[in-house]
Amino acid sequence: MKIAFLLYPDVTLLDFAGPAQILARLKGVSLHFVAKTKDLVTTDAGCSVLPTDCLSDLQSADILCVPGGLSSIDVMEDEEIISWVTKIGVQCQWVTSVCSGSMILAAAGLKGYRATSHWVLRDDLALFGAIPTEGRVVFDRNRVTGGGVTAGIDFGFALSAAIQGDDHAKLIQLEYEYDPTIPLSGGTPATAEKHILAQAKSDFEHMLPNHRERSIKVAERLSLKQ
């Protein structure tokens, strides 16, 4: 079983590292970290990752996983990457994402599928014909999308269970001691204190300038091609 993780500059580290740690325990699996070139890819955490494959090297996979990142809008505008995601996705048994990676998937084809994303971007999935759905992990046929950043770990266990059964996922859960007790409340807009939610929204406005406007332009360009 071949799993392809898309990498790009400023990708969110946990979005792919969390699922990869879990999915690596599937039987007969090989993990491929794919980027435009084999040069080091710097993550949003400051550390770099060496891709195993470039886009032209890897032309098929059983599972595609697209992580998110603050630069995901740049990837949505990159026709080479979107073409590769579309091509690989058609052949995959599972087409998946974590966080804003679902926006990249949407640009490559999520029309008619229920999907989730980071809460700040989730509603924008509708621009591409996807159905925004709240949830840590959302399954719709062979599309599996995880919510923001930390949801990638839950996504990894959920997908593992779907592929190799609950007992396998539970075994890995136990061996990795995944039994989280949330240290603080407020990890969602619904549970966050008002002043913290306001600060978070302000932060994202600065971190994701013109994201919606650029997403609209991508959606319009894609609609003209169809």
WOPE-V922170 format. One record per pair of residues at least 12 apart in sequence whose C-alpha atoms are under 7 Angstrom apart, sorted by sequence separation. I is the first residue (numbers start at 1). J is the second residue. D is the distance in whole Angstrom. If there is no record, write none. Layout:
BEGIN
((I & J & D) (I & J & D))
END
This chain:
BEGIN
((38 & 50 & 7) (135 & 147 & 7) (157 & 169 & 6) (38 & 51 & 5) (38 & 52 & 7) (38 & 53 & 6) (102 & 117 & 6) (115 & 130 & 7) (136 & 151 & 6) (35 & 51 & 6) (38 & 54 & 6) (114 & 130 & 6) (115 & 131 & 6) (116 & 132 & 6) (34 & 51 & 6) (37 & 54 & 5) (100 & 117 & 5) (111 & 128 & 6) (112 & 129 & 6) (113 & 130 & 5) (114 & 131 & 4) (115 & 132 & 5) (116 & 133 & 5) (33 & 51 & 5) (34 & 52 & 6) (35 & 53 & 7) (36 & 54 & 5) (99 & 117 & 5) (100 & 118 & 6) (111 & 129 & 4) (112 & 130 & 5) (113 & 131 & 6) (114 & 132 & 6) (115 & 133 & 5) (116 & 134 & 6) (137 & 155 & 6) (33 & 52 & 5) (34 & 53 & 5) (35 & 54 & 5) (36 & 55 & 5) (98 & 117 & 7) (99 & 118 & 5) (106 & 125 & 7) (110 & 129 & 7) (111 & 130 & 5) (112 & 131 & 6) (114 & 133 & 6) (116 & 135 & 6) (32 & 52 & 6) (33 & 53 & 6) (34 & 54 & 5) (35 & 55 & 6) (110 & 130 & 5) (32 & 53 & 7) (34 & 55 & 6) (100 & 121 & 7) (107 & 128 & 7) (86 & 108 & 5) (103 & 125 & 6) (106 & 128 & 6) (116 & 138 & 6) (85 & 108 & 6) (86 & 109 & 7) (115 & 138 & 6) (106 & 130 & 7) (64 & 89 & 7) (7 & 33 & 6) (82 & 108 & 6) (114 & 140 & 6) (1 & 28 & 6) (2 & 29 & 6) (3 & 30 & 6) (4 & 31 & 6) (5 & 32 & 6) (6 & 33 & 6) (7 & 34 & 6) (8 & 35 & 6) (61 & 88 & 7) (113 & 140 & 6) (1 & 29 & 5) (2 & 30 & 5) (3 & 31 & 5) (4 & 32 & 5) (5 & 33 & 5) (6 & 34 & 5) (7 & 35 & 5) (60 & 88 & 6) (64 & 92 & 7) (72 & 100 & 7) (76 & 104 & 5) (1 & 30 & 6) (2 & 31 & 6) (3 & 32 & 6) (4 & 33 & 6) (5 & 34 & 6) (6 & 35 & 6) (55 & 84 & 7) (59 & 88 & 6) (63 & 92 & 6) (72 & 101 & 7) (75 & 104 & 7) (116 & 145 & 6) (117 & 146 & 6) (118 & 147 & 5) (119 & 148 & 7) (4 & 34 & 7) (13 & 43 & 6) (62 & 92 & 5) (63 & 93 & 6) (64 & 94 & 6) (65 & 95 & 6) (66 & 96 & 6) (67 & 97 & 6) (68 & 98 & 6) (115 & 145 & 6) (116 & 146 & 6) (117 & 147 & 4) (118 & 148 & 4) (12 & 43 & 6) (13 & 44 & 6) (60 & 91 & 7) (61 & 92 & 6) (62 & 93 & 5) (63 & 94 & 5) (64 & 95 & 5) (65 & 96 & 5) (66 & 97 & 4) (67 & 98 & 5) (68 & 99 & 5) (69 & 100 & 6) (76 & 107 & 6) (116 & 147 & 6) (117 & 148 & 6) (9 & 41 & 6) (10 & 42 & 6) (11 & 43 & 5) (12 & 44 & 5) (13 & 45 & 6) (62 & 94 & 7) (63 & 95 & 6) (64 & 96 & 6) (65 & 97 & 5) (66 & 98 & 6) (67 & 99 & 6) (68 & 100 & 4) (72 & 104 & 7) (8 & 41 & 6) (9 & 42 & 5) (10 & 43 & 4) (11 & 44 & 6) (67 & 100 & 7) (68 & 101 & 4) (9 & 43 & 6) (10 & 44 & 4) (67 & 101 & 5) (66 & 101 & 5) (102 & 145 & 7) (95 & 142 & 6) (96 & 143 & 6) (97 & 144 & 7) (98 & 145 & 6) (99 & 146 & 6) (94 & 142 & 5) (95 & 143 & 5) (96 & 144 & 5) (97 & 145 & 5) (98 & 146 & 4) (99 & 147 & 5) (93 & 142 & 7) (94 & 143 & 6) (95 & 144 & 6) (96 & 145 & 5) (97 & 146 & 6) (98 & 147 & 6) (99 & 148 & 4) (98 & 148 & 7) (99 & 149 & 6) (16 & 67 & 6) (98 & 149 & 7) (15 & 67 & 5) (15 & 68 & 6) (98 & 152 & 6) (12 & 67 & 7) (11 & 67 & 7) (12 & 68 & 6) (4 & 61 & 6) (11 & 68 & 6) (12 & 69 & 5) (3 & 61 & 6) (11 & 69 & 4) (2 & 61 & 5) (3 & 62 & 6) (4 & 63 & 6) (5 & 64 & 6) (6 & 65 & 7) (10 & 69 & 6) (2 & 62 & 5) (3 & 63 & 5) (4 & 64 & 5) (5 & 65 & 5) (6 & 66 & 5) (10 & 70 & 7) (11 & 71 & 7) (1 & 62 & 6) (2 & 63 & 6) (3 & 64 & 6) (4 & 65 & 6) (5 & 66 & 6) (6 & 67 & 7) (10 & 71 & 6) (15 & 98 & 6) (15 & 99 & 7) (127 & 216 & 7) (128 & 219 & 6) (127 & 219 & 6) (107 & 219 & 7) (19 & 152 & 6) (23 & 156 & 6) (15 & 149 & 5) (18 & 152 & 6) (19 & 153 & 5) (22 & 156 & 6) (26 & 160 & 7) (14 & 149 & 6) (18 & 153 & 5) (22 & 157 & 7) (14 & 150 & 7) (19 & 155 & 7) (15 & 152 & 6) (19 & 156 & 4) (23 & 160 & 6) (70 & 207 & 7) (70 & 208 & 7) (73 & 211 & 7) (77 & 218 & 6))
END
